[in-house]
């Protein structure tokens, strides 16, 4: 009986040692692919894969009326904007995805920045900056932009802010204005449709250099900008509590972020301007479908040369998006893989 028990123990011990050797061998000698994947995750926080090149289709017939100062789409067809004008500014609307526009009303000229946010085809808000001695002002429309009502003035904390702020209503009651300088960001929130606003404490910026940002709600946002220490590194940050930016990853190349937009919590887009000092300028688009864990990189053709590098990027859905500079407008219906050049505003 004693010999039998000893033999059983020896068998169990042998099996354990063999298995332990297997586990040890697997963890100590990873494949090159495994080593590369681990290093990429540790260094950047997310993975970037090369995607297909972007196609830009030929332009359509130029039209004189086109938004140039502000743009807001609520779905793949219905959009609203402010056009340039002598004196009053035309408020324009499209119901065919931006191919044609019509003026619905005219607004008194204001100095930039201006921003609009539409919740649906009828309900929208217009934010205007200080102008001719007047402080900031917020207007509301309930008939698609035909008439406007001033509902708030002198929004707190926006004095001497000259950059176009992030401005968006997430539902009929909750809205956000976010403005930054080189040191901090101020977030103004409303819970009553814009009638009253409460300024948060100033949010320290993760970077003192230029960067672009967007928000998915009054507390969740994304920010991307160049690193403080290494100018060849671009860093992506994520905020979930409305107070603190956390590093989400790095882009190990000289890519200047120009615009960022999220259709929802999972699907986001970043427009990058590569080699900004070179005469041959390259544009790229990063896309994520899993809340920033992985990104695919897509390059625009050399024929894509916007007049103004500070483009407005808007994706109301994961497939429908628009790019707008001070003269031109592009549209995508397949999540940014191809763009149609809708029109060029004549001089």
N, C-alpha and C positions, 0 to 999 in steps of 0.2 A: 504493500500500500504506500509506503514512504517513497519508493522509487517511482511509482506512477505519478504521485503528486509532483515530484521534482521534475519529471519529464514534462508535465503539463506547464509548469512554471517556465521551463526553458523554452518551450514552444511559444508561449505568450511573449516572453522577453525578446525572442528573436523577431517576432512579427512587429513588435513595437519599435525595435531598433531599425528595422528595414523601412518602416513607414516614416520614422523620424528622419532617416537619411533622405527619403524622397522629398519631404517638405523642405529640408535644409537645402538640398540641391536646387530646388525650384526657386527659392527666395534669393539665393546667393548668386545665381547666374541668370539674370533676366535676359531676354532676347534684346537685340538692338532696338526693335520697335517699342518694346516695353520701356527701355531706358529713355528713349526719345520722348515718349508720351509723358512719362513722369516728370522729366526735366521741363517740358513745355508747360505742364500744369503748375509746377512749382514756380516757374519764372514769371508767367504771364497771368495766371489766375483763370484763364480761359483758353480755348483753342481756336485757331483761325485756319480755315482751309481755303484753298483756291477754288473759285467758282468760274462759271462760264463768263465770257466777256459780254458786256452790255451792248445792245443794238439801239441806235438812235435813228428813227425813221425820218423821211423827208418832211419838210415843212408844208403846211397848208397855206391857203390864201391869207396874206396879212390882213389884219383888221385894226382899225384905229382905236376902238374902245377895248381896253384890256386893264386888269388890275395891276398896279405897280407898287402900291404902298402897303397893302395888307391883304391877307387871303385866309379864308376859312371854308373848308368843305365839311359837310355833314354826312355825305355818302358818296357813291361813285358818280353821281350825276349832279347834285345840287351844291353849288358853291357861291360864296359872296366875297366881295373885295372892295377896296378903295382904289380908284384910278386917279391919275394925275389930271390936273385941270388948272385953268387960269381963273383965280378967284376961288369959287366953291369947288369942293371935291366931289366928283360923281361917285355915288354908291352903286355898285354894279352887281348883277346876279346872273348865274348860268344854270340851266337845267339840262344841259347835254354834256356835262363833264368838262366844260371849259372851252369848247369849240366856238361857241358864240356867247356874247354877253350883252346885256341890256341894262341901261341906267334906271334905277327905281326911284332915287331921290338924290338930292344934292345937300352936302354938309358944308357948313362954314369952314373956310380954310383954317387949318391949325398947323403949328410947327410939329415936326416929327419928334418923337415916335408916335405912331398910331397903331392900334391893335384891335382886332375884332375876334369874337368868339360866338359861333352859332351852335345852339344845342339841337335844333331841328329846323325844318324849312320855314318856320314862323318866328321862333324865339331866338334873339341874338343880342349881344352887348357890344358896345363900341367904347374903347378907352382912348382918350386923347391926352396929350401932354400939356404942360403949361404953354400958354399962348397969349400974347398981348396983355400981360398982367393978370391973366386968369390962371388959377391952379389947375391941377389935373381934374378931369371930368369923366363921368361914366354915364352912358346913355343906354336905354333899353328899347327894343322894338318887339312888338307882338304880332306884326303883320308882314313879316318877311323883309323888313327894311324900308317900307314905304313911308312910315312915320316913326319918329324917335322921341323919347322922353328922357330928360335929364333926371337921373335918380340919385346921383351922388357927386360931390365935388370935394376938392382938397383931400385926396386920399393920403393918409399919413405916411411919412417916411420917404416920399418920392421926390422931394426937393433936390434939384440939381442933378437928377439922374437923366442922362441923355441917351443911353442905349435903349433900343426897343425892348420892353420887358416881355417876359413870358406872361401870357394872359389867356385864361381858359376857365370856362364853367363846365363842371363835371356832371351836374344835374341842375334842376331849376333853382335850387337854393345854394349849393356849394360852388364857390369860385375861388380862384387864386391869381394873384399878381406877384411875380417874382422878378426882382431887379437886382443887379449886382454891380459892384465896382471892382477894383483890383484887390480889395481886402476882404469884403464880406458881401453877403446877400441878405436882402430883406424880403420876407414873405408876408404878404397881406392876404388874409382869408376872410371870406364872408359866408355866413350861414343863412342869410335871408334874401338871397337873390340879388345882392349888390347894394342894398340900401345902407348897410353899415359895414365897416371893415375894421378888423383888429390887426395891428402890426405885431408880428412876433419879435422876439429878441433877434438881434442880428446874427446870422449864421456865418461862422468863419468859412471862408473859401478854402478848399484843399490846395488850390494853386493860385498864385498871384499873377500868372500870365493869362493870356486870352484863352477862352474856352467857350463851349456851347453846352446848353442844358435843356432839358424838358422835364415835364411832370406828368405822371399818370393819375395822380390824385392830389389832394391837398397836403399829403404827407410823403408820397413816394415819388422820387425823381432820379434822373440820370444826368451826370456831368462828365464831359471829356475835354481834356486839355493837355498841354505839354508839361513834362516833368520839371520840377524846380532844379534838380541836380543834373539831369542829362537831357539836353535839348533834342536828342535823337529819339527820345522815348515819349510816347503819348500814353496817358493814364486815364482809365475809365473808372468813374466812381458811381456808387449807388446809395441812395438815401431811402430809408423805409419808415423812419419815425418823425419826419418833418424837422429834424434838428441836426443830424450828423451825417457827414459824407464818409462812406467806407470804400476803400480801394477794392475794385472788382477785377482789375487786370491791367496789363500793359501791352502796347503795340510796339514791338521792337524795330521801328523804322521811322524815318522822317515823314510823318503824315500829319498835315495840318487839318484838324476838324473844322468844318464849315457849318454843319447843321446836323441836328439829331431829331428823330421823331419815333414815337412808339404808337402802334395801332392799338395795342392792349398790353397786358402785363407780360405776355410771352414774345410778341413779335415787334422787333425794333429795327431801325435803320439809321446808319451814320454816313454822312457824306464827307469824304476826305479829299483834300487837295494836296497831291503829292508833289515834291520838288518845287516849292513855291518860289525859289530863287532862280529857277531855270526858265528859259524862254519857251521851251517845249513843255507845257504844263499838262500834268496828268490828273485825271479825276477818278476816284474809286468810291464804291458803295459797299459798306459792310451790312450784312443782314443776319439777324438772329431769330430763331423760331422757338427758342427754349429759355427765354428770360436772361439772355446774355451769357449762358454757359459755353456755347459754341457760336462762332461767326463764320460766314462765308464771305470771301472778298471778290468783288467783281469790278473790272476795269472798264471805263468808258472809252469809246474810240477817240482818236485825236481830233476829230471834227467837232467834238463837244467842247466848246469854248464859250462859256457864259460871259456876258458883259461885266457883271459884278460878281466877285467871288463869294460875297456874303449872301448866299441863296437862302430863301425860305423853303423848307422841306416839310410837307404835310402828308401824312398817311392816315386818313380816317378809318381805313380798313387795311387788312394785311396785303391785299392785292392792288388797291387803288391808291395812287399817290401823285403828288404834283411838286414840281420845282419851279420857283419864281425868282427872277432877279428884277432889276429896275426896268427891263425892257421885254424880256422873253418869258415864255411859259411852256413847260414840258409836262407830259402826262404819261403815267404808266398804269396798266391794267393787269400786270402779271407780277406784282411784287418787286418791281425795279429792274427786272431782267431786260426789258426793252422800254424805250421812251419815245413818245411821239412829240415832235416839235410843233406846237399848236399854232403859234403865230409870232411874228416880230412886229413890235410897235414901230411904225414909221416915224422918222424925225420930222 
